[in-house]
Amino acid sequence: MQDVTSTRTQVAVVGGGPAGLVVSHLLHTAGIESVVLDTRDVEEIATTHRAGILEQDSVRLLTETGVYAAGAERVLTDGDRHEGVFLRFGGESHRVDFEALVGASVWLYPQTEVFVDLHAARTRDGGDLRYGVSDTAVHDLGGRRPRVTYRDTGGAEHEVVADLVVGADGSRSASRDLVAAPERWSRTYPFAWFGILCEAPKSAPELVYTRSERGFALISQRTESVQRMYFQCDPDEDPDAWSDDRIWSELQARVAGSDGFALQEGPVLERTVLPFRSFVQAPMRSGPLLLAGDAAHTVPPTGAKGLNLALADARLLAEHVELALTKGDLDVLDGYTARALERVWRVQHFSYWMTAMLHLGADSTDFDERRQRAELAGLVSSEAGSTYLAEAYTGWPTR
């Protein structure tokens, strides 16, 4: 029988993406040891292109908790601060000014860069990060000490014995299935996003959310020369069936209007279809196991909330874990689910509202078209309506 190498730590974190790394980082700052495990390797996570809009509190988390060395806050120097967004409908753009309405902004900063920053911080601090592992499994959640077993890249068997386990293993989470008697709520959508990464100048200084008779489109940015854009499509759409010319023709048609707005075009570097759904599982704690991020909930990408919600979870989770381990009382963990779900459901509502307001439904009629345009017109002409959008988009303060 092969020998199993055993490691003892306080917290085993299953999932080494941004949520898991933030938990590990915040616990480290509180003097609590952790081991982070992920089946992906660092290069795979760091090079999987993902968009990213960071709320004001997410930026504060990165800049005020020691993620960066003093004066090296990449999110501020490399990120692109946006003080508003454009809502485009009826062939015209209407800007919602976040700063004027609520005194807050968001930052365009890809999720991959957030991962790179967090990984660098934990590496700099001597974090125990184990990427590229396989056969990860959690055991003994009902016992005195839970264990996480895995195989390293050479096939050797290991176990991590901990006081607590954090499941931050994403939307295909195995950890969530270990929660005793969970409740689950979900909604599927009859559409997806066709996403592209293209080599072109920026078409607009801030995000443009478009509602057209052909369906939704989002004009986003990445750098001065590489941009990210999306348009509503069927979930079964084959991205390889779309030529560059066909993609640009569709995008231009969706944003066309009397004001002459048009997109800057260029070679399409990447194309993919992104199906999405709304999902929540509760509780987010089961004995010594706690869930964070997509392992417990997912939202449509329309409101740019997925990463921000994961980071908010991580902050709350680390706070409860620190109290529980400091006091030697795991009952302190009971409050985590209620506090986390308060934000989760607010975000679910906002993301669903944005999605329903901007997309064509499977059976949309001329009535729906006119109603949605009236809703958007009312929103941009109402200071109260615009303020709600600004407050929700930039993020509610962590409590």
C-alpha positions as CSV (number, residue, x, y, z in Angstrom):
1,M,0.0,0.0,0.0
2,Q,1.4,3.4,-1.0
3,D,2.3,5.7,1.8
4,V,0.1,8.8,2.2
5,T,1.8,12.1,3.0
6,S,-0.2,14.0,5.6
7,T,-0.3,17.7,6.3
8,R,-1.9,19.3,9.3
9,T,-3.4,22.8,8.9
10,Q,-6.3,24.9,10.3
11,V,-8.2,25.4,7.1
12,A,-8.2,23.4,3.9
13,V,-9.4,25.5,0.9
14,V,-10.7,23.5,-2.1
15,G,-10.5,25.8,-5.1
16,G,-7.6,28.1,-5.8
17,G,-9.4,30.8,-7.9
18,P,-10.0,34.3,-6.6
19,A,-12.5,33.3,-3.9
20,G,-10.3,30.6,-2.4
21,L,-7.2,32.8,-2.6
22,V,-9.0,35.7,-0.9
23,V,-10.1,33.4,1.9
24,S,-6.5,32.1,2.3
25,H,-5.1,35.7,2.2
26,L,-7.5,37.1,4.8
27,L,-6.9,34.1,7.1
28,H,-3.2,34.6,6.7
29,T,-3.5,38.3,7.8
30,A,-5.3,37.0,10.9
31,G,-2.6,34.5,11.7
32,I,-4.5,31.4,10.6
33,E,-2.8,28.7,8.5
34,S,-4.4,27.3,5.3
35,V,-3.6,25.0,2.4
36,V,-5.1,25.8,-1.0
37,L,-5.8,23.0,-3.5
38,D,-6.9,23.2,-7.1
39,T,-7.1,20.7,-10.0
40,R,-6.1,23.3,-12.5
41,D,-2.6,24.6,-12.9
42,V,-1.7,28.2,-12.4
43,E,-1.1,28.9,-16.1
44,E,-4.5,27.6,-17.0
45,I,-6.3,29.9,-14.6
46,A,-4.1,32.9,-15.4
47,T,-4.7,32.6,-19.2
48,T,-8.4,31.7,-19.3
49,H,-9.8,35.1,-20.5
50,R,-12.6,36.4,-18.4
51,A,-14.1,39.8,-18.2
52,G,-14.2,41.7,-14.9
53,I,-15.9,44.7,-13.4
54,L,-15.0,45.3,-9.8
55,E,-17.3,47.1,-7.3
56,Q,-15.9,49.7,-5.1
57,D,-15.7,47.3,-2.1
58,S,-13.9,44.7,-4.2
59,V,-11.2,47.3,-5.0
60,R,-11.0,48.2,-1.4
61,L,-10.5,44.6,-0.4
62,L,-7.6,44.3,-2.8
63,T,-6.0,47.6,-1.9
64,E,-6.5,47.7,1.9
65,T,-5.8,44.2,3.0
66,G,-2.2,43.8,2.0
67,V,-2.7,42.1,-1.4
68,Y,-0.2,44.6,-2.9
69,A,3.1,46.0,-1.7
70,A,2.7,49.7,-0.9
71,G,2.6,51.8,-4.0
72,A,2.1,48.8,-6.3
73,E,-1.7,48.6,-6.5
74,R,-2.1,47.2,-10.0
75,V,-5.9,47.3,-9.9
76,L,-5.6,51.1,-9.7
77,T,-2.7,51.6,-12.1
78,D,-3.7,49.0,-14.7
79,G,-7.4,48.9,-14.1
80,D,-9.8,51.3,-15.9
81,R,-12.0,53.3,-13.6
82,H,-15.5,53.7,-15.0
83,E,-17.8,56.4,-13.5
84,G,-20.9,55.3,-15.3
85,V,-22.4,53.1,-18.0
86,F,-24.4,53.7,-21.2
87,L,-27.9,52.2,-21.7
88,R,-28.6,52.1,-25.4
89,F,-32.1,51.5,-26.8
90,G,-34.2,53.0,-29.6
91,G,-30.9,53.7,-31.4
92,E,-29.6,56.2,-28.8
93,S,-27.3,56.0,-25.8
94,H,-28.1,57.3,-22.4
95,R,-25.4,57.6,-19.8
96,V,-26.0,56.7,-16.1
97,D,-23.5,58.7,-14.1
98,F,-22.5,56.7,-11.0
99,E,-20.4,59.4,-9.5
100,A,-23.0,62.0,-9.7
101,L,-25.8,59.8,-8.4
102,V,-24.1,57.8,-5.6
103,G,-20.5,59.0,-5.5
104,A,-19.0,55.7,-6.5
105,S,-17.3,54.0,-9.5
106,V,-16.4,50.6,-10.7
107,W,-13.1,49.3,-12.2
108,L,-12.7,47.4,-15.4
109,Y,-10.1,44.8,-14.3
110,P,-10.2,41.2,-15.7
111,Q,-10.7,38.3,-13.3
112,T,-7.5,36.7,-14.5
113,E,-5.6,39.8,-13.3
114,V,-7.3,39.5,-9.9
115,F,-6.1,35.9,-9.7
116,V,-2.6,36.9,-10.7
117,D,-2.5,39.5,-8.0
118,L,-3.8,37.2,-5.3
119,H,-1.6,34.4,-6.3
120,A,1.5,36.7,-6.2
121,A,0.4,37.9,-2.7
122,R,0.0,34.4,-1.3
123,T,3.3,33.3,-2.9
124,R,5.1,36.3,-1.4
125,D,3.7,35.5,2.0
126,G,4.8,31.8,1.8
127,G,1.3,30.4,1.3
128,D,0.9,26.7,0.8
129,L,-0.6,26.6,-2.7
130,R,-1.0,23.2,-4.4
131,Y,-2.2,23.5,-8.1
132,G,-2.5,20.8,-10.7
133,V,-3.6,18.1,-8.2
134,S,-6.2,15.4,-9.0
135,D,-8.7,13.1,-7.4
136,T,-9.5,15.6,-4.7
137,A,-12.1,14.4,-2.2
138,V,-13.3,15.6,1.2
139,H,-13.7,13.1,4.0
140,D,-14.8,12.8,7.7
141,L,-17.0,16.0,7.8
142,G,-18.9,14.4,10.7
143,G,-15.7,13.5,12.6
144,R,-13.3,15.4,14.8
145,R,-11.1,16.4,11.9
146,P,-12.1,16.6,8.3
147,R,-9.6,15.5,5.6
148,V,-9.0,16.4,2.0
149,T,-7.2,13.8,0.0
150,Y,-5.6,14.2,-3.5
151,R,-2.9,13.0,-5.8
152,D,0.0,15.3,-6.8
153,T,1.3,15.6,-10.4
154,G,3.5,12.6,-9.9
155,G,0.6,10.4,-8.7
156,A,1.6,10.3,-5.0
157,E,-1.2,10.3,-2.5
158,H,-1.6,13.1,0.0
159,E,-4.1,14.2,2.7
160,V,-4.6,17.5,4.4
161,V,-6.1,17.3,7.9
162,A,-7.8,20.5,9.0
163,D,-10.2,22.0,11.5
164,L,-12.4,23.5,8.7
165,V,-12.8,23.0,4.9
166,V,-13.8,25.8,2.5
167,G,-15.4,24.8,-0.7
168,A,-14.6,27.4,-3.3
169,D,-14.5,25.1,-6.2
170,G,-16.7,26.9,-8.7
171,S,-19.9,26.4,-10.5
172,R,-19.2,22.6,-11.0
173,S,-18.5,22.3,-7.3
174,A,-18.2,18.8,-5.7
175,S,-18.2,20.5,-2.3
176,R,-21.8,21.7,-2.5
177,D,-23.0,18.1,-2.8
178,L,-21.5,17.4,0.6
179,V,-23.9,19.8,2.4
180,A,-26.5,18.0,4.4
181,A,-30.1,18.5,3.3
182,P,-29.5,21.5,1.0
183,E,-32.2,23.7,-0.5
184,R,-31.7,24.7,-4.1
185,W,-33.3,27.4,-6.2
186,S,-32.5,27.9,-9.9
187,R,-33.7,29.5,-13.1
188,T,-32.6,28.7,-16.6
189,Y,-32.7,31.1,-19.5
190,P,-33.6,30.5,-23.1
191,F,-30.6,32.4,-24.4
192,A,-26.8,32.7,-24.0
193,W,-24.1,35.2,-24.8
194,F,-21.9,35.0,-27.9
195,G,-18.7,36.5,-26.6
196,I,-15.7,37.7,-28.6
197,L,-12.3,39.0,-27.9
198,C,-11.1,41.2,-30.7
199,E,-8.1,43.3,-31.7
200,A,-9.5,46.8,-32.2
201,P,-9.5,50.3,-30.6
202,K,-12.2,51.1,-28.0
203,S,-15.6,51.8,-29.3
204,A,-16.7,53.6,-26.2
205,P,-15.1,54.9,-23.0
206,E,-17.4,52.9,-20.8
207,L,-19.6,49.8,-21.1
208,V,-22.6,50.1,-23.4
209,Y,-25.6,47.9,-22.6
210,T,-27.8,47.6,-25.7
211,R,-31.4,46.6,-26.1
212,S,-32.3,46.3,-29.7
213,E,-35.0,44.6,-31.7
214,R,-32.4,41.9,-32.7
215,G,-31.6,41.2,-29.0
216,F,-29.1,42.3,-26.4
217,A,-25.5,43.4,-27.0
218,L,-22.8,44.5,-24.5
219,I,-19.8,46.6,-25.7
220,S,-17.0,46.2,-23.2
221,Q,-13.3,46.9,-23.2
222,R,-10.1,45.2,-22.2
223,T,-7.1,47.3,-23.2
224,E,-6.4,50.1,-25.6
225,S,-6.1,47.6,-28.4
226,V,-8.0,44.5,-27.3
227,Q,-11.8,44.6,-26.6
228,R,-14.5,42.2,-25.4
229,M,-18.0,42.2,-26.7
230,Y,-21.1,40.0,-26.4
231,F,-24.4,39.6,-28.1
232,Q,-27.5,37.5,-27.2
233,C,-27.7,34.1,-29.0
234,D,-29.2,30.7,-28.8
235,P,-27.6,28.4,-26.2
236,D,-26.9,25.8,-28.9
237,E,-25.2,28.3,-31.2
238,D,-21.9,27.0,-32.7
239,P,-19.3,29.8,-32.4
240,D,-17.1,28.2,-35.1
241,A,-19.9,28.7,-37.6
242,W,-19.5,32.5,-37.4
243,S,-17.0,34.2,-39.6
244,D,-15.5,37.6,-38.5
245,D,-17.6,39.4,-41.1
246,R,-20.8,37.7,-39.8
247,I,-20.0,38.6,-36.2
248,W,-19.3,42.2,-37.0
249,S,-22.4,42.5,-39.1
250,E,-24.6,41.3,-36.3
251,L,-22.9,43.5,-33.6
252,Q,-23.1,46.6,-35.8
253,A,-26.8,45.9,-36.5
254,R,-27.5,45.6,-32.8
255,V,-26.0,49.0,-31.9
256,A,-27.0,50.9,-35.0
257,G,-29.1,54.0,-34.5
258,S,-29.9,57.5,-35.6
259,D,-27.0,59.0,-33.6
260,G,-24.5,57.2,-35.9
261,F,-22.8,55.1,-33.2
262,A,-20.7,52.3,-34.7
263,L,-18.2,49.8,-33.5
264,Q,-14.4,49.8,-34.2
265,E,-13.7,46.5,-35.9
266,G,-10.7,44.2,-36.0
267,P,-9.7,40.6,-36.1
268,V,-11.6,38.3,-33.8
269,L,-9.1,36.6,-31.5
270,E,-11.5,34.4,-29.5
271,R,-15.2,33.4,-29.8
272,T,-17.3,31.4,-27.4
273,V,-20.9,30.8,-26.4
274,L,-21.6,31.4,-22.7
275,P,-24.9,29.8,-21.4
276,F,-25.9,31.1,-18.0
277,R,-28.4,30.6,-15.2
278,S,-29.4,31.7,-11.7
279,F,-28.7,29.3,-8.9
280,V,-28.6,29.5,-5.1
281,Q,-27.9,26.7,-2.5
282,A,-28.4,27.0,1.2
283,P,-27.1,26.5,3.8
284,M,-23.6,27.7,2.9
285,R,-22.3,25.9,6.0
286,S,-22.6,22.2,6.9
287,G,-20.6,21.2,10.0
288,P,-16.9,22.1,9.3
289,L,-17.6,22.8,5.6
290,L,-18.3,26.3,4.3
291,L,-19.1,27.3,0.7
292,A,-18.0,30.5,-1.1
293,G,-18.6,32.0,-4.5
294,D,-19.9,29.9,-7.4
295,A,-19.9,26.8,-5.3
296,A,-23.0,28.2,-3.6
297,H,-24.5,30.5,-6.2
298,T,-24.3,31.8,-9.7
299,V,-25.8,34.8,-11.4
300,P,-26.3,35.9,-15.0
301,P,-23.4,38.0,-16.1
302,T,-25.6,41.0,-17.1
303,G,-25.0,42.8,-13.8
304,A,-21.3,42.0,-13.6
305,K,-21.7,40.5,-10.1
306,G,-20.3,37.0,-10.1
307,L,-16.7,37.8,-9.0
308,N,-17.8,40.6,-6.7
309,L,-20.2,38.3,-4.9
310,A,-17.5,35.6,-4.5
311,L,-15.2,38.2,-3.0
312,A,-17.9,39.4,-0.6
313,D,-18.5,35.8,0.5
314,A,-14.8,35.3,1.1
315,R,-14.6,38.4,3.3
316,L,-17.5,37.3,5.4
317,L,-16.3,33.7,5.6
318,A,-12.9,34.6,6.7
319,E,-14.4,36.8,9.4
320,H,-16.5,34.0,10.8
321,V,-13.7,31.5,10.6
322,E,-11.3,33.8,12.5
323,L,-13.9,34.2,15.3
324,A,-14.6,30.5,15.4
325,L,-11.0,29.4,15.6
326,T,-10.0,32.1,18.0
327,K,-12.8,31.3,20.4
328,G,-12.7,27.6,19.8
329,D,-16.4,27.6,19.1
330,L,-17.6,26.4,15.7
331,D,-21.2,27.6,16.5
332,V,-19.9,31.1,15.5
333,L,-20.1,29.8,11.9
334,D,-23.9,29.5,12.1
335,G,-24.3,33.2,11.2
336,Y,-22.3,33.0,8.0
337,T,-25.2,31.7,5.8
338,A,-27.7,34.3,6.8
339,R,-25.3,37.2,6.3
340,A,-24.0,35.9,3.0
341,L,-27.5,35.2,1.6
342,E,-28.7,38.7,2.3
343,R,-26.4,40.0,-0.4
344,V,-26.8,36.9,-2.6
345,W,-30.5,37.5,-3.0
346,R,-30.1,41.2,-3.6
347,V,-27.6,40.4,-6.3
348,Q,-29.9,37.7,-7.8
349,H,-32.7,40.3,-8.0
350,F,-30.5,42.9,-9.6
351,S,-28.9,40.5,-12.1
352,Y,-32.3,39.1,-13.1
353,W,-33.8,42.6,-13.4
354,M,-31.0,43.7,-15.7
355,T,-31.3,40.5,-17.8
356,A,-35.0,40.7,-18.2
357,M,-35.0,44.4,-19.0
358,L,-32.4,44.0,-21.8
359,H,-32.9,40.6,-23.5
360,L,-35.4,39.3,-25.9
361,G,-37.5,36.5,-24.4
362,A,-38.1,33.2,-26.2
363,D,-41.6,34.3,-27.0
364,S,-41.2,38.1,-27.1
365,T,-43.9,40.0,-28.9
366,D,-44.2,43.6,-30.1
367,F,-45.9,44.3,-26.7
368,D,-42.8,43.1,-24.9
369,E,-40.6,45.3,-27.1
370,R,-42.6,48.4,-26.4
371,R,-42.9,47.6,-22.7
372,Q,-39.1,47.1,-22.3
373,R,-38.4,50.3,-24.1
374,A,-40.8,52.1,-21.9
375,E,-39.1,50.6,-18.8
376,L,-35.7,51.8,-20.0
377,A,-37.0,55.2,-20.9
378,G,-38.5,55.6,-17.5
379,L,-35.3,54.4,-15.8
380,V,-32.9,56.9,-17.5
381,S,-35.4,59.8,-17.1
382,S,-35.9,59.2,-13.4
383,E,-33.2,60.2,-10.9
384,A,-34.6,57.7,-8.5
385,G,-34.5,54.8,-11.0
386,S,-31.0,55.7,-12.2
387,T,-29.8,56.0,-8.6
388,Y,-31.0,52.4,-7.9
389,L,-29.1,51.1,-10.9
390,A,-26.0,53.1,-9.9
391,E,-26.1,51.9,-6.3
392,A,-26.6,48.3,-7.2
393,Y,-24.0,48.3,-10.0
394,T,-21.3,49.9,-7.9
395,G,-22.1,47.6,-5.0
396,W,-23.7,47.8,-1.6
397,P,-21.3,48.4,1.3
398,T,-20.2,45.2,3.1
399,R,-21.9,44.9,6.5
